[in-house]
Amino acid sequence: MKPSYEQIYLEQSKSLKIESYTKDSLCHEINWHLHPEYEIVFIKNGNGIIQVESHLQNYTDGLLIFLSPNMPHMPFGNKDLKDNVEVVIQFNESFIKEKLYHFPEFSGILNFIRKLPKGCIFSKDIKEELSEYFLRLSDQNNTEKLLNFIGILYRLSISENYRSIIKSNRLEIDKTSLPRISKVFEYVNKNYARKIKSETIAKELGLTTNSFCRMFKSSTGKNFISFLNEFRIKKSQELFDNSNMSISEVLYQCGFNDPSYFCKLFKKQTGISPSSYIKGLK
């Protein structure tokens, strides 16, 4: 199993870490991970799945997301389009306290960061408005990058077009449970197309089935079967969005064996039937 904590290395000559990735140079982050830095991720286009803590959500036509420190999440990038670009900006608490804090002109930005929900997604309009700012970062020197980043923060701070993706009563995953939760999410991401039983994962973790179910519910706020079904339905939407597979092909690809059960869960989660969803795409 890969480590759950990502170590962010910051060069002495830089106040923040900025990386740009393309289809041919994807971000090689660990899968389920967290870190003590703030993170802003811009994805130019394409479709994918957001997985932050126990929250699952599809995105289309790119993404602009802002995460607070120590929020377990999966990488957000995708391989849909050749011209896709992913920009990841990470900065720590000292950047706020030791740099921004000393300039009264940045008080609005500071208030924005402090009051911002723990995890939020900005509207497509804001993403498009700031697209050129993110895209030019790869060609700038360190001074230009810092000034550009301050400009991005300012424009985000005066925008109200964002929404929280995490409930206000955010669950804290303790250090004892985190490696186990990490292993569960890794397992689901790799094996969702196969038959998955709570008993099997409990055995992998060295727990009884009841202990595993209690641990998962207390750490994520969801029971394991509900999470697994939600994840599989999100994957089915992704397949419908990016392929011409039939409903029967998709449901089996996502680990379902009963078409009626799949359709029932799909409609419950999305509000429409799989056939209506496909028609909407067309």
Wavefront OBJ file of the C-alpha trace (Angstrom):
o trace
v 0.000 0.000 0.000
v 1.284 3.451 -0.856
v 1.752 5.988 1.986
v -1.265 8.021 3.037
v 0.619 11.232 3.778
v 2.124 13.149 0.886
v 5.329 15.008 1.645
v 5.371 18.383 -0.121
v 8.935 19.542 -0.805
v 9.304 23.290 -1.093
v 12.512 24.763 -2.493
v 14.198 27.473 -0.425
v 13.931 29.897 -3.329
v 10.143 29.511 -3.516
v 7.212 30.478 -1.293
v 4.831 27.903 -2.794
v 4.821 24.849 -5.010
v 3.333 25.149 -8.494
v 3.282 22.264 -10.955
v 1.695 22.029 -14.410
v 0.859 18.692 -16.024
v -0.338 17.593 -19.461
v -1.651 14.332 -20.882
v 1.943 13.199 -21.426
v 3.223 14.343 -18.021
v 0.542 13.376 -15.551
v 0.732 14.154 -11.859
v 2.208 11.073 -10.173
v 0.698 11.690 -6.760
v -0.204 8.797 -4.521
v -3.824 7.756 -4.780
v -5.634 8.345 -1.479
v -3.569 10.969 0.328
v -3.519 14.098 2.447
v -1.018 16.823 3.313
v -0.859 19.843 5.664
v -0.784 22.348 2.782
v -3.630 24.246 1.154
v -4.204 23.082 -2.423
v -5.758 24.699 -5.484
v -6.271 22.468 -8.521
v -7.179 23.791 -11.978
v -8.119 21.288 -14.699
v -8.646 22.834 -18.107
v -11.143 20.322 -19.526
v -12.298 16.714 -19.569
v -14.416 14.671 -17.151
v -13.589 12.882 -13.918
v -14.583 12.069 -10.360
v -13.990 14.193 -7.263
v -13.309 12.113 -4.171
v -12.670 14.207 -1.042
v -13.095 12.468 2.312
v -16.238 10.373 1.745
v -17.699 12.834 -0.776
v -18.024 11.598 -4.365
v -18.993 13.788 -7.307
v -18.569 13.840 -11.071
v -17.183 16.888 -12.850
v -17.438 17.771 -16.531
v -15.482 20.224 -18.695
v -12.675 20.704 -16.182
v -12.498 21.790 -12.573
v -11.339 24.508 -10.168
v -11.212 23.253 -6.583
v -9.752 24.669 -3.347
v -8.913 22.348 -0.425
v -7.902 23.185 3.122
v -5.059 21.291 4.853
v -5.323 17.639 5.863
v -8.294 16.710 3.710
v -7.960 13.129 2.397
v -8.557 13.082 -1.366
v -7.822 11.289 -4.605
v -6.034 12.971 -7.545
v -8.465 14.932 -9.720
v -6.786 14.862 -13.145
v -8.023 12.971 -16.189
v -6.709 11.702 -19.518
v -9.743 12.598 -21.621
v -8.310 15.149 -24.042
v -4.890 15.713 -25.590
v -4.945 19.439 -24.840
v -5.900 19.038 -21.179
v -3.732 20.812 -18.588
v -3.735 20.318 -14.825
v -2.190 22.965 -12.559
v -1.621 22.173 -8.866
v -0.739 24.965 -6.423
v 0.184 24.115 -2.830
v 1.074 26.501 -0.013
v 1.384 26.106 3.743
v 0.188 28.017 6.776
v 3.481 29.891 7.074
v 2.856 31.452 3.647
v -0.243 33.040 5.173
v 1.155 33.946 8.598
v 4.670 34.984 7.591
v 3.989 36.593 4.209
v 0.412 37.625 3.415
v -0.289 38.617 7.017
v 2.275 41.438 6.960
v 0.555 43.322 4.142
v -2.671 45.104 5.178
v -3.608 45.230 1.484
v -4.087 41.448 1.600
v -6.626 41.499 4.447
v -9.433 40.621 2.030
v -7.513 37.588 0.786
v -6.754 36.494 4.355
v -10.406 36.746 5.357
v -11.362 34.800 2.249
v -9.010 31.921 3.076
v -10.113 31.810 6.716
v -13.829 31.825 5.930
v -13.702 29.545 2.905
v -15.355 26.126 3.340
v -12.927 23.279 3.948
v -13.425 22.072 0.396
v -15.127 24.032 -2.363
v -15.576 24.067 -6.118
v -15.684 27.328 -8.062
v -18.128 27.873 -10.907
v -17.267 27.216 -14.530
v -17.416 30.967 -15.175
v -14.678 31.612 -12.614
v -12.648 28.697 -13.972
v -12.830 30.101 -17.487
v -12.098 33.649 -16.296
v -8.913 32.503 -14.540
v -7.885 29.941 -17.158
v -5.221 32.169 -18.747
v -3.714 32.919 -15.326
v -3.250 29.227 -14.544
v -2.030 28.303 -18.025
v 0.689 30.950 -18.118
v 2.259 29.705 -14.862
v 4.288 27.026 -16.660
v 6.208 29.672 -18.638
v 6.857 32.145 -15.828
v 9.858 32.657 -13.572
v 9.524 32.477 -9.774
v 8.742 36.185 -9.339
v 6.118 36.162 -12.071
v 4.544 33.020 -10.632
v 4.210 34.562 -7.179
v 2.634 37.750 -8.542
v 0.332 35.721 -10.772
v -0.710 33.553 -7.827
v -1.549 36.604 -5.712
v -3.710 37.779 -8.613
v -5.486 34.417 -8.689
v -6.112 34.551 -4.931
v -7.470 38.069 -5.221
v -9.909 37.144 -7.984
v -11.070 34.115 -6.032
v -11.507 36.237 -2.896
v -13.928 38.647 -4.601
v -15.974 35.841 -6.130
v -19.032 34.331 -4.488
v -19.523 31.715 -7.203
v -18.420 28.640 -5.310
v -20.040 25.879 -3.299
v -18.910 23.703 -0.449
v -18.515 19.986 -1.069
v -18.039 19.033 2.586
v -20.699 19.146 5.277
v -20.176 21.694 8.038
v -19.920 18.908 10.613
v -16.824 17.578 8.878
v -15.649 14.219 10.158
v -12.119 13.935 11.473
v -10.391 10.692 10.517
v -7.978 9.880 13.326
v -4.432 8.702 12.673
v -5.291 5.148 13.763
v -8.161 4.779 11.305
v -6.582 6.707 8.416
v -4.270 3.923 7.139
v -7.194 1.502 7.209
v -9.583 3.913 5.473
v -6.841 4.608 2.924
v -6.485 0.915 2.222
v -10.262 0.532 1.816
v -10.448 3.374 -0.712
v -7.417 2.024 -2.598
v -9.059 -1.404 -2.724
v -12.377 -0.035 -3.996
v -10.651 2.062 -6.668
v -8.827 -0.995 -7.986
v -11.536 -3.630 -7.610
v -14.911 -1.907 -8.011
v -15.628 -3.997 -11.146
v -15.338 -7.196 -9.125
v -17.451 -8.659 -6.342
v -16.536 -6.898 -3.099
v -17.646 -8.109 0.325
v -17.293 -6.357 3.667
v -15.946 -9.616 5.057
v -13.113 -9.670 2.516
v -11.950 -6.129 3.288
v -12.315 -6.699 7.035
v -9.996 -9.701 6.724
v -7.484 -7.589 4.740
v -7.466 -5.095 7.613
v -7.229 -7.709 10.345
v -10.653 -6.786 11.717
v -13.918 -8.579 12.286
v -16.678 -7.620 9.861
v -18.600 -5.765 12.583
v -15.483 -3.855 13.711
v -14.705 -2.852 10.133
v -18.257 -1.615 9.497
v -18.230 0.440 12.713
v -14.818 1.917 11.915
v -15.811 2.861 8.355
v -19.099 4.457 9.452
v -17.486 6.475 12.267
v -14.690 7.694 9.944
v -16.728 8.547 6.851
v -20.314 9.014 8.024
v -21.492 6.334 5.570
v -21.848 2.590 5.782
v -19.523 0.698 3.486
v -22.148 -0.747 1.124
v -23.671 2.690 0.550
v -20.254 4.133 -0.224
v -19.439 1.260 -2.596
v -22.721 1.639 -4.481
v -22.283 5.408 -4.716
v -18.766 4.963 -6.068
v -19.914 2.427 -8.662
v -22.758 4.665 -9.858
v -20.293 7.558 -10.270
v -18.078 5.258 -12.315
v -21.027 4.241 -14.456
v -21.749 7.920 -15.202
v -18.112 8.331 -16.204
v -18.386 5.388 -18.608
v -21.621 6.726 -20.111
v -19.948 10.126 -20.555
v -16.832 8.798 -22.259
v -17.867 5.693 -24.192
v -20.598 4.194 -26.344
v -21.074 1.188 -24.083
v -24.584 -0.144 -23.556
v -26.323 -0.052 -20.177
v -25.743 -3.763 -19.645
v -22.054 -3.429 -20.509
v -21.630 -0.502 -18.117
v -23.417 -2.097 -15.176
v -21.284 -5.241 -15.396
v -18.141 -3.132 -15.853
v -18.996 -1.356 -12.588
v -19.526 -4.484 -10.523
v -23.315 -4.876 -10.732
v -25.006 -8.162 -11.683
v -28.671 -7.208 -11.423
v -29.883 -4.709 -14.102
v -33.001 -3.747 -12.134
v -30.980 -3.084 -8.977
v -28.496 -0.995 -10.965
v -31.270 1.074 -12.554
v -32.906 1.570 -9.152
v -29.656 2.824 -7.570
v -28.804 4.960 -10.596
v -32.163 6.737 -10.519
v -31.994 7.183 -6.744
v -28.555 8.805 -6.983
v -28.961 10.862 -10.168
v -32.711 11.452 -10.269
v -33.125 9.871 -13.722
v -32.892 6.416 -15.266
v -29.755 5.243 -17.125
v -31.600 5.388 -20.466
v -32.717 8.984 -19.797
v -29.172 9.880 -18.800
v -27.833 8.522 -22.088
v -30.498 10.391 -24.070
v -29.493 13.591 -22.304
v -25.897 13.077 -23.396
v -26.940 12.629 -26.997
l 1 2 3 4 5 6 7 8 9 10 11 12 13 14 15 16 17 18 19 20 21 22 23 24 25 26 27 28 29 30 31 32 33 34 35 36 37 38 39 40 41 42 43 44 45 46 47 48 49 50 51 52 53 54 55 56 57 58 59 60 61 62 63 64 65 66 67 68 69 70 71 72 73 74 75 76 77 78 79 80 81 82 83 84 85 86 87 88 89 90 91 92 93 94 95 96 97 98 99 100 101 102 103 104 105 106 107 108 109 110 111 112 113 114 115 116 117 118 119 120 121 122 123 124 125 126 127 128 129 130 131 132 133 134 135 136 137 138 139 140 141 142 143 144 145 146 147 148 149 150 151 152 153 154 155 156 157 158 159 160 161 162 163 164 165 166 167 168 169 170 171 172 173 174 175 176 177 178 179 180 181 182 183 184 185 186 187 188 189 190 191 192 193 194 195 196 197 198 199 200 201 202 203 204 205 206 207 208 209 210 211 212 213 214 215 216 217 218 219 220 221 222 223 224 225 226 227 228 229 230 231 232 233 234 235 236 237 238 239 240 241 242 243 244 245 246 247 248 249 250 251 252 253 254 255 256 257 258 259 260 261 262 263 264 265 266 267 268 269 270 271 272 273 274 275 276 277 278 279 280 281 282
